[in-house]
């Protein structure tokens, strides 16, 4: 069990590093967020299985994850249609 928690924490740390260092493209940022949500849902499921035994909270968490994904894809599609690419630097207003 301790090895599993260690592996999940390593996955969480690597997901945070992936999100921090890939901030040029919006699609890569959305993929990093989805990876972090997957790991958080795994941790959430483990805690619910061990302690609380109420799975309705997991369902609510998945609903919020899905709505976040839909909003992110909508922003990505609108950005590609308006600017022609998904670079985060094209959103900068103060860029000369």
N, CA, C and O atoms as a CHARMM CRD file, in Angstrom:
* protein
*
  384
    1    1 UNK  N      0.82200  -1.19400   0.00000 PROA 1      0.00000
    2    1 UNK  CA     0.00000   0.00000   0.00000 PROA 1      0.00000
    3    1 UNK  C      0.86500   1.25600   0.00000 PROA 1      0.00000
    4    1 UNK  O      0.53800   2.23700  -0.66700 PROA 1      0.00000
    5    2 UNK  N      1.96400   1.22900   0.74300 PROA 2      0.00000
    6    2 UNK  CA     2.83600   2.39400   0.76600 PROA 2      0.00000
    7    2 UNK  C      3.50900   2.62200  -0.57900 PROA 2      0.00000
    8    2 UNK  O      3.73800   3.76700  -0.96800 PROA 2      0.00000
    9    3 UNK  N      3.82700   1.55400  -1.29200 PROA 3      0.00000
   10    3 UNK  CA     4.41200   1.68600  -2.62300 PROA 3      0.00000
   11    3 UNK  C      3.41500   2.31900  -3.58600 PROA 3      0.00000
   12    3 UNK  O      3.79000   3.13900  -4.42300 PROA 3      0.00000
   13    4 UNK  N      2.14900   1.94000  -3.46900 PROA 4      0.00000
   14    4 UNK  CA     1.11100   2.51500  -4.32700 PROA 4      0.00000
   15    4 UNK  C      0.97200   4.00800  -4.07100 PROA 4      0.00000
   16    4 UNK  O      0.86000   4.78800  -5.01700 PROA 4      0.00000
   17    5 UNK  N      0.97800   4.41300  -2.82600 PROA 5      0.00000
   18    5 UNK  CA     0.86000   5.83600  -2.49200 PROA 5      0.00000
   19    5 UNK  C      2.09400   6.59200  -2.97900 PROA 5      0.00000
   20    5 UNK  O      1.98300   7.72900  -3.43700 PROA 5      0.00000
   21    6 UNK  N      3.25200   5.97700  -2.88500 PROA 6      0.00000
   22    6 UNK  CA     4.47900   6.59800  -3.37500 PROA 6      0.00000
   23    6 UNK  C      4.43600   6.78700  -4.88600 PROA 6      0.00000
   24    6 UNK  O      4.85500   7.82800  -5.39200 PROA 6      0.00000
   25    7 UNK  N      3.93600   5.79900  -5.60400 PROA 7      0.00000
   26    7 UNK  CA     3.81600   5.89300  -7.05700 PROA 7      0.00000
   27    7 UNK  C      2.81100   6.97200  -7.44800 PROA 7      0.00000
   28    7 UNK  O      3.05000   7.72800  -8.38900 PROA 7      0.00000
   29    8 UNK  N      1.69700   7.04800  -6.73900 PROA 8      0.00000
   30    8 UNK  CA     0.69200   8.06500  -7.04200 PROA 8      0.00000
   31    8 UNK  C      1.23300   9.46600  -6.74900 PROA 8      0.00000
   32    8 UNK  O      0.96600  10.39900  -7.50600 PROA 8      0.00000
   33    9 UNK  N      1.97800   9.61800  -5.67700 PROA 9      0.00000
   34    9 UNK  CA     2.57100  10.92200  -5.38100 PROA 9      0.00000
   35    9 UNK  C      3.61200  11.31500  -6.42300 PROA 9      0.00000
   36    9 UNK  O      3.72300  12.48800  -6.77800 PROA 9      0.00000
   37   10 UNK  N      4.38000  10.33300  -6.91800 PROA 10     0.00000
   38   10 UNK  CA     5.32000  10.61400  -8.00000 PROA 10     0.00000
   39   10 UNK  C      4.58100  11.03400  -9.26300 PROA 10     0.00000
   40   10 UNK  O      5.01800  11.94900  -9.96100 PROA 10     0.00000
   41   11 UNK  N      3.46400  10.37400  -9.56200 PROA 11     0.00000
   42   11 UNK  CA     2.65700  10.75200 -10.71700 PROA 11     0.00000
   43   11 UNK  C      2.09900  12.15800 -10.55900 PROA 11     0.00000
   44   11 UNK  O      2.05600  12.92200 -11.52300 PROA 11     0.00000
   45   12 UNK  N      1.67300  12.50200  -9.35100 PROA 12     0.00000
   46   12 UNK  CA     1.14900  13.83700  -9.09000 PROA 12     0.00000
   47   12 UNK  C      2.23900  14.88900  -9.25500 PROA 12     0.00000
   48   12 UNK  O      2.00600  15.93800  -9.85600 PROA 12     0.00000
   49   13 UNK  N      3.42100  14.61500  -8.72900 PROA 13     0.00000
   50   13 UNK  CA     4.54100  15.54200  -8.86600 PROA 13     0.00000
   51   13 UNK  C      4.95600  15.71700 -10.32000 PROA 13     0.00000
   52   13 UNK  O      5.23000  16.83400 -10.75900 PROA 13     0.00000
   53   14 UNK  N      5.00200  14.61600 -11.07200 PROA 14     0.00000
   54   14 UNK  CA     5.36700  14.71800 -12.48700 PROA 14     0.00000
   55   14 UNK  C      4.28400  15.44500 -13.27900 PROA 14     0.00000
   56   14 UNK  O      4.59600  16.14800 -14.24000 PROA 14     0.00000
   57   15 UNK  N      3.02500  15.28900 -12.89600 PROA 15     0.00000
   58   15 UNK  CA     1.95300  16.02800 -13.55900 PROA 15     0.00000
   59   15 UNK  C      2.03700  17.51500 -13.30000 PROA 15     0.00000
   60   15 UNK  O      1.78200  18.31500 -14.20000 PROA 15     0.00000
   61   16 UNK  N      2.38900  17.89900 -12.08500 PROA 16     0.00000
   62   16 UNK  CA     2.55700  19.31700 -11.77300 PROA 16     0.00000
   63   16 UNK  C      3.73800  19.89800 -12.54800 PROA 16     0.00000
   64   16 UNK  O      3.65200  21.01100 -13.06700 PROA 16     0.00000
   65   17 UNK  N      4.83600  19.15300 -12.62900 PROA 17     0.00000
   66   17 UNK  CA     5.98000  19.62000 -13.41600 PROA 17     0.00000
   67   17 UNK  C      5.64200  19.73500 -14.89700 PROA 17     0.00000
   68   17 UNK  O      6.07100  20.68000 -15.55900 PROA 17     0.00000
   69   18 UNK  N      4.87800  18.78100 -15.42000 PROA 18     0.00000
   70   18 UNK  CA     4.44200  18.83600 -16.81800 PROA 18     0.00000
   71   18 UNK  C      3.59300  20.07100 -17.05600 PROA 18     0.00000
   72   18 UNK  O      3.73200  20.73000 -18.08600 PROA 18     0.00000
   73   19 UNK  N      2.71400  20.39200 -16.11600 PROA 19     0.00000
   74   19 UNK  CA     1.84700  21.55500 -16.26400 PROA 19     0.00000
   75   19 UNK  C      2.64200  22.85500 -16.16900 PROA 19     0.00000
   76   19 UNK  O      2.34100  23.82000 -16.87000 PROA 19     0.00000
   77   20 UNK  N      3.64900  22.88300 -15.31000 PROA 20     0.00000
   78   20 UNK  CA     4.43300  24.11000 -15.14000 PROA 20     0.00000
   79   20 UNK  C      5.29300  24.39600 -16.36800 PROA 20     0.00000
   80   20 UNK  O      5.37800  25.54500 -16.80100 PROA 20     0.00000
   81   21 UNK  N      5.92700  23.37900 -16.93300 PROA 21     0.00000
   82   21 UNK  CA     6.89300  23.60900 -18.00200 PROA 21     0.00000
   83   21 UNK  C      6.29700  23.58600 -19.39800 PROA 21     0.00000
   84   21 UNK  O      7.01400  23.89900 -20.34900 PROA 21     0.00000
   85   22 UNK  N      5.04100  23.23900 -19.57800 PROA 22     0.00000
   86   22 UNK  CA     4.40900  23.25600 -20.90200 PROA 22     0.00000
   87   22 UNK  C      3.29900  24.29600 -20.92600 PROA 22     0.00000
   88   22 UNK  O      2.11600  23.96300 -20.99200 PROA 22     0.00000
   89   23 UNK  N      3.70000  25.55600 -20.87200 PROA 23     0.00000
   90   23 UNK  CA     2.70500  26.61300 -20.84500 PROA 23     0.00000
   91   23 UNK  C      2.63800  27.38800 -22.15800 PROA 23     0.00000
   92   23 UNK  O      2.02300  28.45300 -22.19900 PROA 23     0.00000
   93   24 UNK  N      3.24300  26.89400 -23.21900 PROA 24     0.00000
   94   24 UNK  CA     3.20900  27.59600 -24.50000 PROA 24     0.00000
   95   24 UNK  C      1.91300  27.32700 -25.25600 PROA 24     0.00000
   96   24 UNK  O      1.34300  28.24100 -25.85100 PROA 24     0.00000
   97   25 UNK  N      1.45000  26.09500 -25.23800 PROA 25     0.00000
   98   25 UNK  CA     0.25400  25.71400 -25.98300 PROA 25     0.00000
   99   25 UNK  C     -0.89500  25.46400 -25.01000 PROA 25     0.00000
  100   25 UNK  O     -0.71300  24.87800 -23.94200 PROA 25     0.00000
  101   26 UNK  N     -2.07000  25.91800 -25.40300 PROA 26     0.00000
  102   26 UNK  CA    -3.25200  25.70800 -24.57100 PROA 26     0.00000
  103   26 UNK  C     -3.63500  24.23400 -24.52600 PROA 26     0.00000
  104   26 UNK  O     -4.10100  23.75500 -23.49200 PROA 26     0.00000
  105   27 UNK  N     -3.45100  23.51200 -25.61200 PROA 27     0.00000
  106   27 UNK  CA    -3.79400  22.09300 -25.63800 PROA 27     0.00000
  107   27 UNK  C     -2.93400  21.29200 -24.66900 PROA 27     0.00000
  108   27 UNK  O     -3.42900  20.38500 -24.00100 PROA 27     0.00000
  109   28 UNK  N     -1.65500  21.62200 -24.59000 PROA 28     0.00000
  110   28 UNK  CA    -0.77300  20.92600 -23.64000 PROA 28     0.00000
  111   28 UNK  C     -1.15100  21.24900 -22.19900 PROA 28     0.00000
  112   28 UNK  O     -1.05300  20.38800 -21.32400 PROA 28     0.00000
  113   29 UNK  N     -1.57800  22.47100 -21.95100 PROA 29     0.00000
  114   29 UNK  CA    -2.01600  22.83400 -20.60500 PROA 29     0.00000
  115   29 UNK  C     -3.29400  22.08000 -20.23000 PROA 29     0.00000
  116   29 UNK  O     -3.45000  21.63900 -19.09100 PROA 29     0.00000
  117   30 UNK  N     -4.19900  21.93800 -21.19000 PROA 30     0.00000
  118   30 UNK  CA    -5.43200  21.19000 -20.91900 PROA 30     0.00000
  119   30 UNK  C     -5.14400  19.70900 -20.68200 PROA 30     0.00000
  120   30 UNK  O     -5.77600  19.08700 -19.82800 PROA 30     0.00000
  121   31 UNK  N     -4.20500  19.14300 -21.42400 PROA 31     0.00000
  122   31 UNK  CA    -3.82900  17.74700 -21.19400 PROA 31     0.00000
  123   31 UNK  C     -3.19700  17.55800 -19.82200 PROA 31     0.00000
  124   31 UNK  O     -3.45000  16.56000 -19.14800 PROA 31     0.00000
  125   32 UNK  N     -2.37500  18.51600 -19.41000 PROA 32     0.00000
  126   32 UNK  CA    -1.79300  18.45900 -18.06900 PROA 32     0.00000
  127   32 UNK  C     -2.84800  18.54200 -16.97800 PROA 32     0.00000
  128   32 UNK  O     -2.75900  17.84300 -15.96800 PROA 32     0.00000
  129   33 UNK  N     -3.84300  19.39400 -17.17700 PROA 33     0.00000
  130   33 UNK  CA    -4.92900  19.48600 -16.20600 PROA 33     0.00000
  131   33 UNK  C     -5.74300  18.20600 -16.14100 PROA 33     0.00000
  132   33 UNK  O     -6.14500  17.78200 -15.05700 PROA 33     0.00000
  133   34 UNK  N     -5.98800  17.59100 -17.28000 PROA 34     0.00000
  134   34 UNK  CA    -6.73300  16.34000 -17.28300 PROA 34     0.00000
  135   34 UNK  C     -5.95000  15.22500 -16.59300 PROA 34     0.00000
  136   34 UNK  O     -6.53400  14.38700 -15.90600 PROA 34     0.00000
  137   35 UNK  N     -4.64300  15.21400 -16.77200 PROA 35     0.00000
  138   35 UNK  CA    -3.80400  14.23000 -16.09500 PROA 35     0.00000
  139   35 UNK  C     -3.85700  14.43300 -14.58300 PROA 35     0.00000
  140   35 UNK  O     -3.96200  13.46800 -13.82500 PROA 35     0.00000
  141   36 UNK  N     -3.78500  15.68700 -14.14900 PROA 36     0.00000
  142   36 UNK  CA    -3.87700  15.97600 -12.71600 PROA 36     0.00000
  143   36 UNK  C     -5.25300  15.60200 -12.15500 PROA 36     0.00000
  144   36 UNK  O     -5.35100  15.09900 -11.03600 PROA 36     0.00000
  145   37 UNK  N     -6.30200  15.84300 -12.92000 PROA 37     0.00000
  146   37 UNK  CA    -7.63600  15.45300 -12.46300 PROA 37     0.00000
  147   37 UNK  C     -7.78600  13.93900 -12.38300 PROA 37     0.00000
  148   37 UNK  O     -8.48100  13.43400 -11.50100 PROA 37     0.00000
  149   38 UNK  N     -7.15200  13.21900 -13.27900 PROA 38     0.00000
  150   38 UNK  CA    -7.18100  11.76200 -13.22600 PROA 38     0.00000
  151   38 UNK  C     -6.49300  11.24600 -11.96600 PROA 38     0.00000
  152   38 UNK  O     -6.99800  10.33500 -11.30900 PROA 38     0.00000
  153   39 UNK  N     -5.35500  11.82000 -11.63100 PROA 39     0.00000
  154   39 UNK  CA    -4.64600  11.39900 -10.42500 PROA 39     0.00000
  155   39 UNK  C     -5.42500  11.78300  -9.17600 PROA 39     0.00000
  156   39 UNK  O     -5.50600  11.00600  -8.22400 PROA 39     0.00000
  157   40 UNK  N     -6.00200  12.99100  -9.18200 PROA 40     0.00000
  158   40 UNK  CA    -6.80300  13.40500  -8.02600 PROA 40     0.00000
  159   40 UNK  C     -8.04100  12.53700  -7.85000 PROA 40     0.00000
  160   40 UNK  O     -8.44600  12.25000  -6.72300 PROA 40     0.00000
  161   41 UNK  N     -8.64200  12.12000  -8.95700 PROA 41     0.00000
  162   41 UNK  CA    -9.80100  11.23200  -8.83100 PROA 41     0.00000
  163   41 UNK  C     -9.38500   9.86400  -8.29100 PROA 41     0.00000
  164   41 UNK  O    -10.14100   9.23500  -7.55100 PROA 41     0.00000
  165   42 UNK  N     -8.19000   9.40200  -8.65400 PROA 42     0.00000
  166   42 UNK  CA    -7.67800   8.14600  -8.10200 PROA 42     0.00000
  167   42 UNK  C     -7.44900   8.25800  -6.59300 PROA 42     0.00000
  168   42 UNK  O     -7.81400   7.35800  -5.83700 PROA 42     0.00000
  169   43 UNK  N     -6.84600   9.36200  -6.16500 PROA 43     0.00000
  170   43 UNK  CA    -6.65600   9.59200  -4.72800 PROA 43     0.00000
  171   43 UNK  C     -7.98500   9.73700  -4.00600 PROA 43     0.00000
  172   43 UNK  O     -8.15900   9.23300  -2.89600 PROA 43     0.00000
  173   44 UNK  N     -8.91600  10.42600  -4.63900 PROA 44     0.00000
  174   44 UNK  CA   -10.24000  10.62000  -4.05600 PROA 44     0.00000
  175   44 UNK  C    -10.96900   9.28900  -3.91500 PROA 44     0.00000
  176   44 UNK  O    -11.62800   9.04200  -2.90500 PROA 44     0.00000
  177   45 UNK  N    -10.84900   8.43400  -4.92700 PROA 45     0.00000
  178   45 UNK  CA   -11.46900   7.11800  -4.87100 PROA 45     0.00000
  179   45 UNK  C    -10.86000   6.26100  -3.77400 PROA 45     0.00000
  180   45 UNK  O    -11.57200   5.55200  -3.06300 PROA 45     0.00000
  181   46 UNK  N     -9.54800   6.32600  -3.63700 PROA 46     0.00000
  182   46 UNK  CA    -8.88600   5.56200  -2.56800 PROA 46     0.00000
  183   46 UNK  C     -9.36100   6.00500  -1.18900 PROA 46     0.00000
  184   46 UNK  O     -9.63200   5.17400  -0.32300 PROA 46     0.00000
  185   47 UNK  N     -9.46000   7.31800  -0.98900 PROA 47     0.00000
  186   47 UNK  CA    -9.93000   7.81500   0.30200 PROA 47     0.00000
  187   47 UNK  C    -11.38100   7.44600   0.56000 PROA 47     0.00000
  188   47 UNK  O    -11.74800   7.12200   1.69000 PROA 47     0.00000
  189   48 UNK  N    -12.20500   7.49200  -0.47200 PROA 48     0.00000
  190   48 UNK  CA   -13.60900   7.12700  -0.28800 PROA 48     0.00000
  191   48 UNK  C    -13.76500   5.63900  -0.00200 PROA 48     0.00000
  192   48 UNK  O    -14.62200   5.24600   0.79000 PROA 48     0.00000
  193   49 UNK  N    -12.93800   4.80500  -0.64400 PROA 49     0.00000
  194   49 UNK  CA   -13.04100   3.37100  -0.40400 PROA 49     0.00000
  195   49 UNK  C    -12.59000   3.00800   1.00500 PROA 49     0.00000
  196   49 UNK  O    -13.14900   2.09900   1.62100 PROA 49     0.00000
  197   50 UNK  N    -11.59100   3.70700   1.51700 PROA 50     0.00000
  198   50 UNK  CA   -11.05900   3.35800   2.83400 PROA 50     0.00000
  199   50 UNK  C    -11.86500   3.93400   3.99300 PROA 50     0.00000
  200   50 UNK  O    -12.11100   3.24700   4.98500 PROA 50     0.00000
  201   51 UNK  N    -12.27200   5.18200   3.87000 PROA 51     0.00000
  202   51 UNK  CA   -12.79000   5.87100   5.04200 PROA 51     0.00000
  203   51 UNK  C    -14.28700   6.14700   5.00900 PROA 51     0.00000
  204   51 UNK  O    -14.98900   5.80500   5.96000 PROA 51     0.00000
  205   52 UNK  N    -14.78500   6.74800   3.95600 PROA 52     0.00000
  206   52 UNK  CA   -16.13600   7.30200   4.00300 PROA 52     0.00000
  207   52 UNK  C    -17.18300   6.33700   3.45800 PROA 52     0.00000
  208   52 UNK  O    -18.26200   6.21400   4.03800 PROA 52     0.00000
  209   53 UNK  N    -16.89500   5.66600   2.38200 PROA 53     0.00000
  210   53 UNK  CA   -17.79800   4.73600   1.69900 PROA 53     0.00000
  211   53 UNK  C    -19.05000   5.42300   1.14900 PROA 53     0.00000
  212   53 UNK  O    -20.12700   4.82800   1.12200 PROA 53     0.00000
  213   54 UNK  N    -18.90300   6.66800   0.71300 PROA 54     0.00000
  214   54 UNK  CA   -19.97700   7.37100   0.02700 PROA 54     0.00000
  215   54 UNK  C    -19.47500   7.73500  -1.36600 PROA 54     0.00000
  216   54 UNK  O    -18.61900   8.60600  -1.52500 PROA 54     0.00000
  217   55 UNK  N    -20.01000   7.06900  -2.35100 PROA 55     0.00000
  218   55 UNK  CA   -19.50800   7.26000  -3.70700 PROA 55     0.00000
  219   55 UNK  C    -20.23400   8.37000  -4.44900 PROA 55     0.00000
  220   55 UNK  O    -19.87600   8.67100  -5.58800 PROA 55     0.00000
  221   56 UNK  N    -21.23000   8.98100  -3.85200 PROA 56     0.00000
  222   56 UNK  CA   -21.92100  10.09300  -4.50500 PROA 56     0.00000
  223   56 UNK  C    -21.00300  11.30000  -4.62500 PROA 56     0.00000
  224   56 UNK  O    -21.14400  12.09200  -5.55700 PROA 56     0.00000
  225   57 UNK  N    -20.05700  11.45400  -3.68900 PROA 57     0.00000
  226   57 UNK  CA   -19.08800  12.54200  -3.78000 PROA 57     0.00000
  227   57 UNK  C    -18.16600  12.36400  -4.97900 PROA 57     0.00000
  228   57 UNK  O    -17.77400  13.33900  -5.61900 PROA 57     0.00000
  229   58 UNK  N    -17.82700  11.12600  -5.27800 PROA 58     0.00000
  230   58 UNK  CA   -17.00700  10.84400  -6.45700 PROA 58     0.00000
  231   58 UNK  C    -17.76900  11.18800  -7.73500 PROA 58     0.00000
  232   58 UNK  O    -17.18000  11.69700  -8.68900 PROA 58     0.00000
  233   59 UNK  N    -19.05300  10.92000  -7.76100 PROA 59     0.00000
  234   59 UNK  CA   -19.88000  11.26100  -8.91300 PROA 59     0.00000
  235   59 UNK  C    -19.93300  12.77400  -9.11000 PROA 59     0.00000
  236   59 UNK  O    -19.83400  13.25300 -10.23900 PROA 59     0.00000
  237   60 UNK  N    -20.08600  13.51700  -8.04100 PROA 60     0.00000
  238   60 UNK  CA   -20.09500  14.97800  -8.13000 PROA 60     0.00000
  239   60 UNK  C    -18.74100  15.48800  -8.62000 PROA 60     0.00000
  240   60 UNK  O    -18.68300  16.41100  -9.43200 PROA 60     0.00000
  241   61 UNK  N    -17.64500  14.88800  -8.12800 PROA 61     0.00000
  242   61 UNK  CA   -16.31000  15.27000  -8.57300 PROA 61     0.00000
  243   61 UNK  C    -16.14200  15.00300 -10.07000 PROA 61     0.00000
  244   61 UNK  O    -15.57600  15.83400 -10.78000 PROA 61     0.00000
  245   62 UNK  N    -16.62100  13.86400 -10.55700 PROA 62     0.00000
  246   62 UNK  CA   -16.52200  13.56400 -11.98700 PROA 62     0.00000
  247   62 UNK  C    -17.36200  14.52200 -12.82200 PROA 62     0.00000
  248   62 UNK  O    -16.97500  14.86700 -13.93800 PROA 62     0.00000
  249   63 UNK  N    -18.49900  14.95300 -12.30200 PROA 63     0.00000
  250   63 UNK  CA   -19.32500  15.92400 -13.02400 PROA 63     0.00000
  251   63 UNK  C    -18.57800  17.23800 -13.17400 PROA 63     0.00000
  252   63 UNK  O    -18.59900  17.84200 -14.24700 PROA 63     0.00000
  253   64 UNK  N    -17.91900  17.69000 -12.11500 PROA 64     0.00000
  254   64 UNK  CA   -17.13500  18.91400 -12.20700 PROA 64     0.00000
  255   64 UNK  C    -15.94000  18.74600 -13.14500 PROA 64     0.00000
  256   64 UNK  O    -15.58700  19.67900 -13.86700 PROA 64     0.00000
  257   65 UNK  N    -15.32400  17.58300 -13.14300 PROA 65     0.00000
  258   65 UNK  CA   -14.19800  17.33100 -14.05500 PROA 65     0.00000
  259   65 UNK  C    -14.64600  17.37500 -15.50800 PROA 65     0.00000
  260   65 UNK  O    -13.94900  17.93200 -16.35600 PROA 65     0.00000
  261   66 UNK  N    -15.78800  16.80000 -15.79900 PROA 66     0.00000
  262   66 UNK  CA   -16.29700  16.78800 -17.16800 PROA 66     0.00000
  263   66 UNK  C    -16.67400  18.18400 -17.61400 PROA 66     0.00000
  264   66 UNK  O    -16.39800  18.56500 -18.75200 PROA 66     0.00000
  265   67 UNK  N    -17.30500  18.95800 -16.73300 PROA 67     0.00000
  266   67 UNK  CA   -17.66300  20.32600 -17.11400 PROA 67     0.00000
  267   67 UNK  C    -16.42400  21.19500 -17.32500 PROA 67     0.00000
  268   67 UNK  O    -16.42100  22.06600 -18.19500 PROA 67     0.00000
  269   68 UNK  N    -15.37600  20.96800 -16.54100 PROA 68     0.00000
  270   68 UNK  CA   -14.11700  21.69200 -16.73900 PROA 68     0.00000
  271   68 UNK  C    -13.49400  21.32300 -18.07600 PROA 68     0.00000
  272   68 UNK  O    -12.94300  22.18400 -18.76200 PROA 68     0.00000
  273   69 UNK  N    -13.57600  20.06100 -18.45000 PROA 69     0.00000
  274   69 UNK  CA   -13.02200  19.61700 -19.72900 PROA 69     0.00000
  275   69 UNK  C    -13.77300  20.23600 -20.90000 PROA 69     0.00000
  276   69 UNK  O    -13.16100  20.65600 -21.88200 PROA 69     0.00000
  277   70 UNK  N    -15.07300  20.29100 -20.79700 PROA 70     0.00000
  278   70 UNK  CA   -15.88700  20.86700 -21.87400 PROA 70     0.00000
  279   70 UNK  C    -15.60000  22.35500 -22.01900 PROA 70     0.00000
  280   70 UNK  O    -15.49000  22.85700 -23.13700 PROA 70     0.00000
  281   71 UNK  N    -15.48000  23.06100 -20.91100 PROA 71     0.00000
  282   71 UNK  CA   -15.16000  24.48600 -20.98900 PROA 71     0.00000
  283   71 UNK  C    -13.76800  24.72100 -21.57100 PROA 71     0.00000
  284   71 UNK  O    -13.57500  25.65400 -22.35000 PROA 71     0.00000
  285   72 UNK  N    -12.80500  23.89300 -21.20400 PROA 72     0.00000
  286   72 UNK  CA   -11.46300  24.02700 -21.75400 PROA 72     0.00000
  287   72 UNK  C    -11.42500  23.78100 -23.25100 PROA 72     0.00000
  288   72 UNK  O    -10.76000  24.51600 -23.98100 PROA 72     0.00000
  289   73 UNK  N    -12.12800  22.76000 -23.71800 PROA 73     0.00000
  290   73 UNK  CA   -12.16800  22.49200 -25.16000 PROA 73     0.00000
  291   73 UNK  C    -12.89800  23.59100 -25.91600 PROA 73     0.00000
  292   73 UNK  O    -12.53600  23.91300 -27.04800 PROA 73     0.00000
  293   74 UNK  N    -13.92200  24.16500 -25.30100 PROA 74     0.00000
  294   74 UNK  CA   -14.63600  25.27700 -25.93100 PROA 74     0.00000
  295   74 UNK  C    -13.72000  26.48200 -26.08100 PROA 74     0.00000
  296   74 UNK  O    -13.70500  27.12600 -27.13000 PROA 74     0.00000
  297   75 UNK  N    -12.96100  26.78900 -25.04500 PROA 75     0.00000
  298   75 UNK  CA   -12.01000  27.90100 -25.12500 PROA 75     0.00000
  299   75 UNK  C    -10.94600  27.61600 -26.17900 PROA 75     0.00000
  300   75 UNK  O    -10.54400  28.51900 -26.91400 PROA 75     0.00000
  301   76 UNK  N    -10.48600  26.36800 -26.26000 PROA 76     0.00000
  302   76 UNK  CA    -9.48600  26.00300 -27.26900 PROA 76     0.00000
  303   76 UNK  C    -10.03300  26.18700 -28.67500 PROA 76     0.00000
  304   76 UNK  O     -9.34000  26.72900 -29.53700 PROA 76     0.00000
  305   77 UNK  N    -11.24800  25.75300 -28.92300 PROA 77     0.00000
  306   77 UNK  CA   -11.84400  25.87200 -30.25600 PROA 77     0.00000
  307   77 UNK  C    -12.05100  27.33600 -30.62100 PROA 77     0.00000
  308   77 UNK  O    -11.76700  27.74000 -31.74900 PROA 77     0.00000
  309   78 UNK  N    -12.54400  28.13500 -29.67300 PROA 78     0.00000
  310   78 UNK  CA   -12.73600  29.55800 -29.95200 PROA 78     0.00000
  311   78 UNK  C    -11.41200  30.26700 -30.19400 PROA 78     0.00000
  312   78 UNK  O    -11.32700  31.15900 -31.03900 PROA 78     0.00000
  313   79 UNK  N    -10.39800  29.88100 -29.47000 PROA 79     0.00000
  314   79 UNK  CA    -9.08500  30.50800 -29.64400 PROA 79     0.00000
  315   79 UNK  C     -8.48500  30.16100 -30.99900 PROA 79     0.00000
  316   79 UNK  O     -7.90700  31.02700 -31.65600 PROA 79     0.00000
  317   80 UNK  N     -8.61300  28.91700 -31.42600 PROA 80     0.00000
  318   80 UNK  CA    -8.07900  28.52000 -32.73100 PROA 80     0.00000
  319   80 UNK  C     -8.85000  29.20600 -33.84600 PROA 80     0.00000
  320   80 UNK  O     -8.26200  29.59000 -34.85700 PROA 80     0.00000
  321   81 UNK  N    -10.15200  29.36600 -33.68100 PROA 81     0.00000
  322   81 UNK  CA   -10.93600  30.04400 -34.71400 PROA 81     0.00000
  323   81 UNK  C    -10.60700  31.53500 -34.79600 PROA 81     0.00000
  324   81 UNK  O    -10.58300  32.10600 -35.88600 PROA 81     0.00000
  325   82 UNK  N    -10.35400  32.16300 -33.65200 PROA 82     0.00000
  326   82 UNK  CA   -10.10000  33.60800 -33.66200 PROA 82     0.00000
  327   82 UNK  C     -8.66300  33.95100 -34.01200 PROA 82     0.00000
  328   82 UNK  O     -8.42300  34.87800 -34.78500 PROA 82     0.00000
  329   83 UNK  N     -7.69800  33.22000 -33.45700 PROA 83     0.00000
  330   83 UNK  CA    -6.29000  33.56200 -33.63500 PROA 83     0.00000
  331   83 UNK  C     -5.56100  32.66600 -34.62600 PROA 83     0.00000
  332   83 UNK  O     -4.50600  33.05200 -35.13000 PROA 83     0.00000
  333   84 UNK  N     -6.08300  31.49300 -34.91700 PROA 84     0.00000
  334   84 UNK  CA    -5.44200  30.60600 -35.86800 PROA 84     0.00000
  335   84 UNK  C     -4.44500  29.64200 -35.26200 PROA 84     0.00000
  336   84 UNK  O     -3.92900  28.77700 -35.96900 PROA 84     0.00000
  337   85 UNK  N     -4.15400  29.76300 -33.96100 PROA 85     0.00000
  338   85 UNK  CA    -3.23600  28.84900 -33.28700 PROA 85     0.00000
  339   85 UNK  C     -3.64100  28.77000 -31.81700 PROA 85     0.00000
  340   85 UNK  O     -4.57800  29.43200 -31.37000 PROA 85     0.00000
  341   86 UNK  N     -2.90400  27.93900 -31.08200 PROA 86     0.00000
  342   86 UNK  CA    -3.23000  27.79800 -29.65900 PROA 86     0.00000
  343   86 UNK  C     -2.07400  28.23800 -28.77000 PROA 86     0.00000
  344   86 UNK  O     -1.91600  27.74700 -27.65200 PROA 86     0.00000
  345   87 UNK  N     -1.26800  29.16900 -29.27800 PROA 87     0.00000
  346   87 UNK  CA    -0.17800  29.69700 -28.46300 PROA 87     0.00000
  347   87 UNK  C     -0.73100  30.61400 -27.38000 PROA 87     0.00000
  348   87 UNK  O     -1.61300  31.43500 -27.63300 PROA 87     0.00000
  349   88 UNK  N     -0.20300  30.46200 -26.17800 PROA 88     0.00000
  350   88 UNK  CA    -0.64000  31.32300 -25.08600 PROA 88     0.00000
  351   88 UNK  C     -0.10600  32.74500 -25.24800 PROA 88     0.00000
  352   88 UNK  O     -0.67900  33.69000 -24.70500 PROA 88     0.00000
  353   89 UNK  N      0.98800  32.90000 -25.99100 PROA 89     0.00000
  354   89 UNK  CA     1.55300  34.23300 -26.18900 PROA 89     0.00000
  355   89 UNK  C      0.67800  35.09800 -27.08300 PROA 89     0.00000
  356   89 UNK  O      0.78800  36.32400 -27.05000 PROA 89     0.00000
  357   90 UNK  N     -0.18400  34.48900 -27.87700 PROA 90     0.00000
  358   90 UNK  CA    -1.06800  35.29100 -28.71600 PROA 90     0.00000
  359   90 UNK  C     -2.20300  35.92400 -27.92100 PROA 90     0.00000
  360   90 UNK  O     -2.91700  36.78100 -28.44100 PROA 90     0.00000
  361   91 UNK  N     -2.37500  35.51600 -26.68100 PROA 91     0.00000
  362   91 UNK  CA    -3.38700  36.14000 -25.81900 PROA 91     0.00000
  363   91 UNK  C     -2.84800  37.34100 -25.05800 PROA 91     0.00000
  364   91 UNK  O     -3.62300  38.07200 -24.44200 PROA 91     0.00000
  365   92 UNK  N     -1.54200  37.56100 -25.08800 PROA 92     0.00000
  366   92 UNK  CA    -0.95000  38.65900 -24.34800 PROA 92     0.00000
  367   92 UNK  C     -1.34900  39.99800 -24.96900 PROA 92     0.00000
  368   92 UNK  O     -1.14800  40.22000 -26.16200 PROA 92     0.00000
  369   93 UNK  N     -1.90900  40.87500 -24.16200 PROA 93     0.00000
  370   93 UNK  CA    -2.35900  42.17300 -24.63900 PROA 93     0.00000
  371   93 UNK  C     -1.19200  43.15300 -24.68700 PROA 93     0.00000
  372   93 UNK  O     -1.15300  44.02000 -25.56000 PROA 93     0.00000
  373   94 UNK  N     -0.25000  43.03100 -23.77300 PROA 94     0.00000
  374   94 UNK  CA     0.84200  43.98200 -23.67100 PROA 94     0.00000
  375   94 UNK  C      2.03800  43.62700 -24.53400 PROA 94     0.00000
  376   94 UNK  O      3.09200  44.25200 -24.41300 PROA 94     0.00000
  377   95 UNK  N      1.89600  42.64300 -25.39800 PROA 95     0.00000
  378   95 UNK  CA     3.00400  42.21700 -26.24600 PROA 95     0.00000
  379   95 UNK  C      3.24600  43.24100 -27.34400 PROA 95     0.00000
  380   95 UNK  O      2.29400  43.68400 -27.98600 PROA 95     0.00000
  381   96 UNK  N      4.49800  43.62900 -27.57500 PROA 96     0.00000
  382   96 UNK  CA     4.82000  44.63800 -28.60400 PROA 96     0.00000
  383   96 UNK  C      5.19500  43.96800 -29.90900 PROA 96     0.00000
  384   96 UNK  O      5.49700  44.65000 -30.88900 PROA 96     0.00000
